Amino acid sequence: MAEPKEYPPPGHLLRRLAISVLPDAADRQVLYSSIPLVPELFVDGRFRLSVIATMVDMAAGTMSVGITQPDWTATFDMATHRVGEAEPGAMADGVTRLVRSGKNIVVSETTVSAGGHTIAYAETTFSRLPHRDGTPAAVAVDQPKHYGRGELPLPAPLAEVIGFRRQQPGVVELDLQPLIRNSTGSIQGGVSAMAMEEAALHLAGPGSTLDFLHVYYLSADRTGPYHATATGLRTIPSGTTGRVELRGAERTVAQGTFITGH
């Protein structure tokens, strides 16, 4: 029998972001994570909130799988708030704690800090998927994982690496490629958030930053290209509140709301 394929594979964006996930040796309801906030992850001097969301998703997902095995989980929704800033080159450190593990859902919260102060807070819900034929084999969640080992750093700003193509205001297009696929062949959830952030920033204009993003993950689409479309619901001098969706060639992959600031 063939060995299960490693995910994320070498060269994948999740590895090139150099995310680390470390379980608490004494408490399986606590998990630690980190990501170096290299300059390529900044826009107009401020870190991309979606990058923090990606780290949180990996940490919370690792925790949820560990708690529910032999069942599996899938991200249902995630809300991420910017509550502080960090300098390029800082290390962002997350602490994920279990809020509730039920029959159908697993809820966690994550606080992220850098330079001794809090920069982000997130809440994540995972759907619990009962074990059946085809459920991925159990994964080791009790050992540290340093995904960036042996990987090359990002060669350019994140938007260029992924290949975002800005179209009319609020619309961003991207292609599906091995760099951003998830384990089922669709677009990876963190990259979905990145595309939605890019659309929101494109709508809000130069100098804007994403301060809040709430994403519902709705379905998979394995074909592409994908289009992220942000629409303003309210614009005031301090920023824009709006809705944003990500569509593949056949269906809506994710939908949510955002708040931008200046």
KOLROKOL-540446 format. One record per residue (C-alpha): residue number from 1; residue in three letters; x, y, z. Coordinates in steps of 0.001 Angstrom, whole numbers. Layout:
BEGIN
<NUM; ALA; <X; Y; Z>>,
...
END
This chain:
BEGIN
<1; MET; <0; 0; 0>>,
<2; ALA; <1311; 3453; -914>>,
<3; GLU; <2277; 5764; 1908>>,
<4; PRO; <-64; 8757; 2450>>,
<5; LYS; <1139; 11870; 699>>,
<6; GLU; <2682; 14516; 2888>>,
<7; TYR; <690; 17723; 3246>>,
<8; PRO; <1614; 20436; 2797>>,
<9; PRO; <4156; 19133; 280>>,
<10; PRO; <7624; 20641; -135>>,
<11; GLY; <7482; 24037; -1825>>,
<12; HIS; <3865; 24670; -810>>,
<13; LEU; <2986; 28204; 298>>,
<14; LEU; <2175; 26991; 3825>>,
<15; ARG; <5756; 25769; 4131>>,
<16; ARG; <7290; 28853; 2581>>,
<17; LEU; <5488; 30974; 5170>>,
<18; ALA; <7616; 29112; 7763>>,
<19; ILE; <4723; 28489; 10148>>,
<20; SER; <5458; 26426; 13258>>,
<21; VAL; <2890; 24567; 15359>>,
<22; LEU; <3794; 23302; 18811>>,
<23; PRO; <1477; 21353; 21151>>,
<24; ASP; <1422; 21967; 24881>>,
<25; ALA; <3065; 18960; 26520>>,
<26; ALA; <678; 19018; 29471>>,
<27; ASP; <-2609; 20222; 27991>>,
<28; ARG; <-4047; 19022; 24665>>,
<29; GLN; <-6510; 21916; 24777>>,
<30; VAL; <-3693; 24442; 24256>>,
<31; LEU; <-1478; 24793; 21192>>,
<32; TYR; <1209; 27304; 20216>>,
<33; SER; <2097; 28628; 16777>>,
<34; SER; <4394; 31171; 15190>>,
<35; ILE; <5152; 32864; 11880>>,
<36; PRO; <7951; 35277; 10973>>,
<37; LEU; <6444; 38504; 9659>>,
<38; VAL; <8899; 39036; 6837>>,
<39; PRO; <8599; 42222; 4743>>,
<40; GLU; <6937; 40272; 1898>>,
<41; LEU; <3880; 39822; 4149>>,
<42; PHE; <3261; 43571; 4543>>,
<43; VAL; <1201; 46034; 2516>>,
<44; ASP; <1818; 49767; 2966>>,
<45; GLY; <3800; 49070; 6128>>,
<46; ARG; <1199; 46876; 7868>>,
<47; PHE; <1065; 43091; 8081>>,
<48; ARG; <-1552; 41183; 6099>>,
<49; LEU; <-4277; 40031; 8480>>,
<50; SER; <-4979; 37021; 6254>>,
<51; VAL; <-1473; 35681; 6951>>,
<52; ILE; <-2286; 35642; 10655>>,
<53; ALA; <-5578; 33933; 9821>>,
<54; THR; <-3675; 31265; 7900>>,
<55; MET; <-1443; 30510; 10879>>,
<56; VAL; <-4483; 30403; 13158>>,
<57; ASP; <-6294; 28021; 10812>>,
<58; MET; <-3337; 25628; 10825>>,
<59; ALA; <-3023; 25728; 14601>>,
<60; ALA; <-6737; 25428; 15329>>,
<61; GLY; <-7067; 22701; 12708>>,
<62; THR; <-4247; 20699; 14262>>,
<63; MET; <-5905; 20977; 17653>>,
<64; SER; <-9350; 19999; 16359>>,
<65; VAL; <-8023; 16911; 14571>>,
<66; GLY; <-6152; 15831; 17683>>,
<67; ILE; <-9267; 16166; 19820>>,
<68; THR; <-11689; 14447; 17424>>,
<69; GLN; <-9615; 11528; 16053>>,
<70; PRO; <-10492; 9081; 14571>>,
<71; ASP; <-13029; 11577; 13158>>,
<72; TRP; <-11866; 14434; 10924>>,
<73; THR; <-12636; 18164; 10841>>,
<74; ALA; <-13047; 20949; 8274>>,
<75; THR; <-12991; 24703; 8827>>,
<76; PHE; <-16527; 26095; 8979>>,
<77; ASP; <-15818; 29727; 9812>>,
<78; MET; <-13126; 32021; 11169>>,
<79; ALA; <-13243; 35617; 12409>>,
<80; THR; <-9932; 37476; 12721>>,
<81; HIS; <-9484; 40915; 14303>>,
<82; ARG; <-6468; 43235; 14059>>,
<83; VAL; <-5870; 44732; 17495>>,
<84; GLY; <-2280; 45939; 17158>>,
<85; GLU; <657; 46354; 14796>>,
<86; ALA; <4043; 44736; 14273>>,
<87; GLU; <7262; 45711; 12546>>,
<88; PRO; <8619; 43818; 9538>>,
<89; GLY; <10894; 41071; 10798>>,
<90; ALA; <8940; 40492; 14019>>,
<91; MET; <7881; 37011; 15086>>,
<92; ALA; <4138; 36586; 15591>>,
<93; ASP; <3287; 34034; 18298>>,
<94; GLY; <-162; 32494; 18708>>,
<95; VAL; <-1777; 30714; 21636>>,
<96; THR; <-4814; 28642; 20645>>,
<97; ARG; <-7187; 27426; 23346>>,
<98; LEU; <-10141; 25100; 23047>>,
<99; VAL; <-13487; 26753; 23778>>,
<100; ARG; <-15802; 23815; 23114>>,
<101; SER; <-15635; 20358; 21603>>,
<102; GLY; <-19112; 19019; 20847>>,
<103; LYS; <-20772; 16320; 18808>>,
<104; ASN; <-20801; 18441; 15645>>,
<105; ILE; <-18360; 21333; 16132>>,
<106; VAL; <-15034; 22302; 17660>>,
<107; VAL; <-14589; 25965; 18647>>,
<108; SER; <-11287; 27592; 19592>>,
<109; GLU; <-9866; 31044; 20181>>,
<110; THR; <-6389; 32321; 19390>>,
<111; THR; <-4516; 35338; 20682>>,
<112; VAL; <-1532; 36478; 18621>>,
<113; SER; <1249; 38685; 19950>>,
<114; ALA; <4438; 40250; 18604>>,
<115; GLY; <7012; 42399; 20337>>,
<116; GLY; <5343; 41877; 23706>>,
<117; HIS; <1849; 43074; 22791>>,
<118; THR; <-1296; 41600; 21236>>,
<119; ILE; <-1726; 42180; 17504>>,
<120; ALA; <-4648; 39897; 16600>>,
<121; TYR; <-7463; 37795; 18021>>,
<122; ALA; <-9372; 35048; 16212>>,
<123; GLU; <-12229; 32624; 16788>>,
<124; THR; <-12517; 29503; 14660>>,
<125; THR; <-15211; 26855; 14229>>,
<126; PHE; <-14528; 23436; 12742>>,
<127; SER; <-17197; 20997; 11621>>,
<128; ARG; <-16711; 17495; 12967>>,
<129; LEU; <-16841; 14865; 10216>>,
<130; PRO; <-17615; 11322; 11471>>,
<131; HIS; <-15109; 8660; 10517>>,
<132; ARG; <-15971; 6683; 7393>>,
<133; ASP; <-14232; 5009; 4495>>,
<134; GLY; <-11899; 7538; 2959>>,
<135; THR; <-11318; 9529; 6156>>,
<136; PRO; <-7612; 10497; 6306>>,
<137; ALA; <-5492; 8300; 8520>>,
<138; ALA; <-4666; 9518; 12004>>,
<139; VAL; <-1978; 12175; 12053>>,
<140; ALA; <556; 12843; 14771>>,
<141; VAL; <-448; 16025; 16555>>,
<142; ASP; <1687; 15652; 19664>>,
<143; GLN; <4981; 16647; 18035>>,
<144; PRO; <6195; 20122; 17005>>,
<145; LYS; <5952; 20881; 13300>>,
<146; HIS; <8268; 23443; 11738>>,
<147; TYR; <6967; 23724; 8206>>,
<148; GLY; <9629; 26125; 7001>>,
<149; ARG; <12617; 23840; 7476>>,
<150; GLY; <14535; 23424; 4249>>,
<151; GLU; <12277; 25845; 2366>>,
<152; LEU; <13344; 28885; 397>>,
<153; PRO; <12033; 32265; 1589>>,
<154; LEU; <9371; 34082; -388>>,
<155; PRO; <11061; 35644; -3420>>,
<156; ALA; <8603; 38539; -3773>>,
<157; PRO; <5605; 40164; -2058>>,
<158; LEU; <2877; 37659; -1261>>,
<159; ALA; <469; 39003; -3897>>,
<160; GLU; <3064; 38392; -6623>>,
<161; VAL; <3924; 34908; -5360>>,
<162; ILE; <268; 33831; -5446>>,
<163; GLY; <-346; 35649; -8711>>,
<164; PHE; <-3242; 37950; -7822>>,
<165; ARG; <-4530; 39898; -10823>>,
<166; ARG; <-6440; 43029; -9871>>,
<167; GLN; <-9327; 43791; -12204>>,
<168; GLN; <-12050; 46383; -11637>>,
<169; PRO; <-12109; 47845; -8094>>,
<170; GLY; <-12887; 45115; -5572>>,
<171; VAL; <-12292; 42180; -7949>>,
<172; VAL; <-9199; 39963; -7895>>,
<173; GLU; <-8507; 36900; -10031>>,
<174; LEU; <-6098; 34031; -9358>>,
<175; ASP; <-5364; 30603; -10805>>,
<176; LEU; <-5274; 27275; -9018>>,
<177; GLN; <-1721; 25955; -8813>>,
<178; PRO; <149; 23392; -6670>>,
<179; LEU; <1519; 26216; -4506>>,
<180; ILE; <-1939; 26959; -3044>>,
<181; ARG; <-3874; 23672; -3223>>,
<182; ASN; <-5294; 22028; -117>>,
<183; SER; <-5159; 18293; 557>>,
<184; THR; <-8304; 17677; -1548>>,
<185; GLY; <-7096; 19617; -4597>>,
<186; SER; <-9132; 22805; -4059>>,
<187; ILE; <-7833; 26204; -2959>>,
<188; GLN; <-6349; 26192; 542>>,
<189; GLY; <-8462; 27981; 3172>>,
<190; GLY; <-5786; 30461; 4200>>,
<191; VAL; <-5201; 31406; 572>>,
<192; SER; <-8963; 31955; 234>>,
<193; ALA; <-8683; 34501; 3036>>,
<194; MET; <-5683; 36107; 1314>>,
<195; ALA; <-7645; 36519; -1917>>,
<196; MET; <-10602; 37989; -37>>,
<197; GLU; <-8291; 40423; 1757>>,
<198; GLU; <-6728; 41440; -1565>>,
<199; ALA; <-10183; 42182; -3003>>,
<200; ALA; <-11152; 44244; 52>>,
<201; LEU; <-7925; 46264; -106>>,
<202; HIS; <-8385; 46795; -3845>>,
<203; LEU; <-11883; 48151; -3188>>,
<204; ALA; <-10804; 50387; -305>>,
<205; GLY; <-7902; 51923; -2197>>,
<206; PRO; <-4220; 52750; -1537>>,
<207; GLY; <-3162; 53100; 2076>>,
<208; SER; <-5954; 50858; 3385>>,
<209; THR; <-5514; 47949; 5758>>,
<210; LEU; <-7742; 45011; 6639>>,
<211; ASP; <-8802; 45280; 10289>>,
<212; PHE; <-11411; 42492; 10425>>,
<213; LEU; <-12285; 39464; 8296>>,
<214; HIS; <-14986; 36866; 8956>>,
<215; VAL; <-15007; 33973; 6488>>,
<216; TYR; <-17516; 31149; 6052>>,
<217; TYR; <-16123; 28209; 4092>>,
<218; LEU; <-18912; 26887; 1896>>,
<219; SER; <-17636; 24377; -667>>,
<220; ALA; <-14702; 23157; -2743>>,
<221; ASP; <-13992; 24033; -6365>>,
<222; ARG; <-11057; 22249; -7983>>,
<223; THR; <-11003; 24011; -11330>>,
<224; GLY; <-10508; 27778; -11103>>,
<225; PRO; <-9748; 30435; -11992>>,
<226; TYR; <-11060; 32008; -8804>>,
<227; HIS; <-12534; 35472; -8442>>,
<228; ALA; <-12682; 37321; -5127>>,
<229; THR; <-15229; 40145; -5191>>,
<230; ALA; <-15588; 42762; -2448>>,
<231; THR; <-18637; 45038; -2241>>,
<232; GLY; <-18944; 47997; 103>>,
<233; LEU; <-21896; 48142; 2493>>,
<234; ARG; <-20852; 51315; 4307>>,
<235; THR; <-17983; 53736; 3767>>,
<236; ILE; <-17008; 56445; 6247>>,
<237; PRO; <-13775; 58479; 6511>>,
<238; SER; <-12146; 55843; 8732>>,
<239; GLY; <-12787; 52900; 6403>>,
<240; THR; <-15191; 50536; 4663>>,
<241; THR; <-17454; 47743; 5886>>,
<242; GLY; <-18410; 45247; 3216>>,
<243; ARG; <-19074; 41711; 2074>>,
<244; VAL; <-16685; 39586; 72>>,
<245; GLU; <-16984; 36263; -1693>>,
<246; LEU; <-14648; 33888; -3461>>,
<247; ARG; <-15977; 31951; -6434>>,
<248; GLY; <-14422; 29194; -8488>>,
<249; ALA; <-15492; 28207; -11948>>,
<250; GLU; <-18545; 26331; -10652>>,
<251; ARG; <-19539; 27525; -7186>>,
<252; THR; <-18951; 29908; -4292>>,
<253; VAL; <-16064; 28658; -2190>>,
<254; ALA; <-16204; 31173; 674>>,
<255; GLN; <-18161; 34238; 1735>>,
<256; GLY; <-17770; 36737; 4515>>,
<257; THR; <-17592; 40302; 5786>>,
<258; PHE; <-14714; 42705; 6291>>,
<259; ILE; <-13760; 46068; 7755>>,
<260; THR; <-10901; 48135; 6357>>,
<261; GLY; <-9180; 51101; 7913>>,
<262; HIS; <-6498; 53652; 7074>>,
END
